[in-house]
Amino acid sequence: MTKYIIKTERLGLRNWRSSDLEPFTKMSQDEEVMSYFPKLLSKEECNDFIKRMQLHFKKFEFCYFAVDIIETGEFIGFTGMLNQNYKSNFTPCIDIGWRLKRSSWGNGYATEAAKSCLKYAANELNINKIYSLAPILNTNSIAIMKKIGMTYDSKFYHPALKDDDRLKECMVYKKINY
Ligand SMILES: CC(C)(COP(=O)(O)OP(=O)(O)OC[C@H]1O[C@@H](n2cnc3c(N)ncnc32)[C@H](O)[C@@H]1OP(=O)(O)O)[C@@H](O)C(=O)NCCC(=O)NCCS
């Protein structure tokens, strides 16, 4: 039986395991999934990402969690929180992010997972402020921020995307738990 950290009606959110590498690499090499990222990820980069998430989880008890459909056990991507330290006027901060494989889009999964993460962050982790950002062109992602009750904070030029004219302008949303 898989041990989930968060369970929703349809989804289970958990720490990463080595068997995620293959499906995660496949989705990270899908042009459509990666349309708002500077490049596709190699298998080695995916492995580094998984290791980074496992380490973050060990240290902080959260990360961008791996997401499964509970009924089938299928891994569909990630949703969760992460500490961010890049240069900006809102970092260091904790952000919430999501990336799902193409075949799972359009079922409300990202919104369902993200809502449960916000609840978990407030109730179990005592996190009182969460940010989320996406390139202004990534309307699917910005729609989720709105659907989960985040509010517009600012526009921001991401230092990691500064050489990418298409992606560098980002929208920042936030959620404050009182
Ligand atoms: C952004 C992303 C995670 C959105 O995934 P998603 O699961 O399709 O998103 P949602 O949860 O918003 O669901 C989308 C639609 O499913 C539909 N849906 C179908 N069944 C549903 C159900 N049972 N419950 C809720 N919504 C349902 C809804 O109509 C919803 O759209 P609407 O709110 O406009 O009506 C996905 O497009 C993705 O992985 N993109 C690539 C990675 C990426 O860009 N990440 C962000 C980087 S900043």
The ligand as an SDF file (V2000), in Angstrom:
LIG
                    3D

 48 50  0  0  0  0  0  0  0  0999 V2000
   -0.9400   23.7480  -15.6830 C   0  0  0  0  0  0  0  0  0  0  0  0
   -1.4460   22.2930  -15.6210 C   0  0  0  0  0  0  0  0  0  0  0  0
   -0.8450   21.6180  -14.3860 C   0  0  0  0  0  0  0  0  0  0  0  0
   -2.9800   22.2810  -15.5550 C   0  0  0  0  0  0  0  0  0  0  0  0
   -3.4710   20.9370  -15.4080 O   0  0  0  0  0  0  0  0  0  0  0  0
   -5.0250   20.5460  -15.3240 P   0  0  0  0  0  0  0  0  0  0  0  0
   -5.1320   19.3710  -14.4380 O   0  0  0  0  0  0  0  0  0  0  0  0
   -5.5580   20.4110  -16.6790 O   0  0  0  0  0  0  0  0  0  0  0  0
   -5.6750   21.8380  -14.6790 O   0  0  0  0  0  0  0  0  0  0  0  0
   -7.0130   22.0550  -13.9020 P   0  0  0  0  0  0  0  0  0  0  0  0
   -6.9840   21.3830  -12.5700 O   0  0  0  0  0  0  0  0  0  0  0  0
   -7.1880   23.5400  -13.9000 O   0  0  0  0  0  0  0  0  0  0  0  0
   -8.1460   21.3870  -14.7820 O   0  0  0  0  0  0  0  0  0  0  0  0
   -8.4850   21.9330  -16.0370 C   0  0  0  0  0  0  0  0  0  0  0  0
   -9.9320   21.7280  -16.3950 C   0  0  0  0  0  0  0  0  0  0  0  0
  -10.3840   20.4310  -16.0960 O   0  0  0  0  0  0  0  0  0  0  0  0
  -11.8260   20.4670  -16.1780 C   0  0  0  0  0  0  0  0  0  0  0  0
  -12.4200   19.3960  -15.3650 N   0  0  0  0  0  0  0  0  0  0  0  0
  -12.8450   18.2220  -15.8830 C   0  0  0  0  0  0  0  0  0  0  0  0
  -13.2950   17.4320  -14.9100 N   0  0  0  0  0  0  0  0  0  0  0  0
  -13.1890   18.1130  -13.7450 C   0  0  0  0  0  0  0  0  0  0  0  0
  -13.4930   17.8110  -12.3890 C   0  0  0  0  0  0  0  0  0  0  0  0
  -13.9900   16.6270  -12.0300 N   0  0  0  0  0  0  0  0  0  0  0  0
  -13.2470   18.7520  -11.4450 N   0  0  0  0  0  0  0  0  0  0  0  0
  -12.7290   19.9400  -11.7680 C   0  0  0  0  0  0  0  0  0  0  0  0
  -12.4070   20.2850  -13.0630 N   0  0  0  0  0  0  0  0  0  0  0  0
  -12.6280   19.3690  -14.0320 C   0  0  0  0  0  0  0  0  0  0  0  0
  -12.2150   21.8450  -15.7490 C   0  0  0  0  0  0  0  0  0  0  0  0
  -13.0900   22.3260  -16.7350 O   0  0  0  0  0  0  0  0  0  0  0  0
  -10.9200   22.6430  -15.7020 C   0  0  0  0  0  0  0  0  0  0  0  0
  -10.9620   23.8180  -16.4520 O   0  0  0  0  0  0  0  0  0  0  0  0
  -11.7770   25.1440  -16.0140 P   0  0  0  0  0  0  0  0  0  0  0  0
  -11.4190   25.4530  -14.6080 O   0  0  0  0  0  0  0  0  0  0  0  0
  -11.3050   26.1630  -16.9910 O   0  0  0  0  0  0  0  0  0  0  0  0
  -13.2250   24.8200  -16.1730 O   0  0  0  0  0  0  0  0  0  0  0  0
   -1.0340   21.5280  -16.8810 C   0  0  0  0  0  0  0  0  0  0  0  0
   -1.5050   22.2160  -17.9850 O   0  0  0  0  0  0  0  0  0  0  0  0
    0.4730   21.3420  -16.9780 C   0  0  0  0  0  0  0  0  0  0  0  0
    1.0410   20.4260  -16.3940 O   0  0  0  0  0  0  0  0  0  0  0  0
    1.1500   22.2130  -17.7460 N   0  0  0  0  0  0  0  0  0  0  0  0
    2.5700   22.0820  -17.9920 C   0  0  0  0  0  0  0  0  0  0  0  0
    3.4340   22.3900  -16.7980 C   0  0  0  0  0  0  0  0  0  0  0  0
    3.3520   23.8310  -16.3710 C   0  0  0  0  0  0  0  0  0  0  0  0
    3.2720   24.7100  -17.2050 O   0  0  0  0  0  0  0  0  0  0  0  0
    3.4170   24.0480  -15.0520 N   0  0  0  0  0  0  0  0  0  0  0  0
    3.3810   25.3780  -14.4820 C   0  0  0  0  0  0  0  0  0  0  0  0
    4.6830   26.0300  -14.5890 C   0  0  0  0  0  0  0  0  0  0  0  0
    4.6070   27.7130  -14.0330 S   0  0  0  0  0  0  0  0  0  0  0  0
  1  2  1  0
  2  3  1  0
  2  4  1  0
  2 36  1  0
  4  5  1  0
  5  6  1  0
  6  7  2  0
  6  8  1  0
  6  9  1  0
  9 10  1  0
 10 11  2  0
 10 12  1  0
 10 13  1  0
 13 14  1  0
 14 15  1  0
 15 16  1  0
 15 30  1  0
 16 17  1  0
 17 18  1  0
 17 28  1  0
 18 19  1  0
 18 27  1  0
 19 20  2  0
 20 21  1  0
 21 22  1  0
 21 27  2  0
 22 23  1  0
 22 24  2  0
 24 25  1  0
 25 26  2  0
 26 27  1  0
 28 29  1  0
 28 30  1  0
 30 31  1  0
 31 32  1  0
 32 33  2  0
 32 34  1  0
 32 35  1  0
 36 37  1  0
 36 38  1  0
 38 39  2  0
 38 40  1  0
 40 41  1  0
 41 42  1  0
 42 43  1  0
 43 44  2  0
 43 45  1  0
 45 46  1  0
 46 47  1  0
 47 48  1  0
M  END
$$$$
